[in-house]
Amino acid sequence: MSKDVKDYDVYEVFSQKEPTGKFESQFSLLAPNADVALAMAQENFMRREEVPSNLFVVKRENIHFMPPEKRKALLRLDNKDYRQPSHYGYIPSKWRELKEKNAPKASV
């Protein structure tokens, strides 16, 4: 009893180089279920020299993403300079100014 290709799902394959490393997207594949998708992904990685620490497969339909019309919310507003390190360049001079102001006066 074989499945027709239209019954297969698209799976996205992710890997980790180290157990605590980031997830990296590798490729997509067609498979009838998650177990077969994982076996296919493992077979693909067995041919490579670099062996990952872990593999993950996720049905593409289960990956949620931001639709294009809502991506404008990701654009950076120009009124957030205080979030940039360069905004705080004045602090060392401010500290010097406060130290000089609060330094004990030498008695004559």
Residue pairs with C-beta under 8 A, 6 or more apart in sequence:
3 32
5 30
7 32
8 30
8 31
8 32
9 30
9 31
9 32
9 33
9 37
9 59
9 60
9 61
10 28
10 29
10 30
10 59
10 60
10 61
11 28
11 29
11 30
11 31
11 34
11 37
11 41
11 57
11 58
11 59
11 60
12 25
12 28
12 57
12 58
12 59
12 60
12 63
13 25
13 26
13 27
13 28
13 29
13 37
13 41
13 44
13 55
13 56
13 57
14 23
14 24
14 25
14 26
14 55
14 56
14 57
14 58
15 23
15 24
15 26
15 45
15 52
15 53
15 54
15 55
15 56
16 22
16 23
16 24
16 52
16 53
16 54
16 56
17 24
17 50
17 52
17 53
18 53
19 53
19 54
21 53
23 56
26 41
27 44
28 60
29 37
29 40
29 41
29 44
31 37
31 40
31 57
34 57
34 59
37 57
38 55
38 57
41 55
41 57
42 55
45 51
45 52
45 55
66 73
66 74
81 87
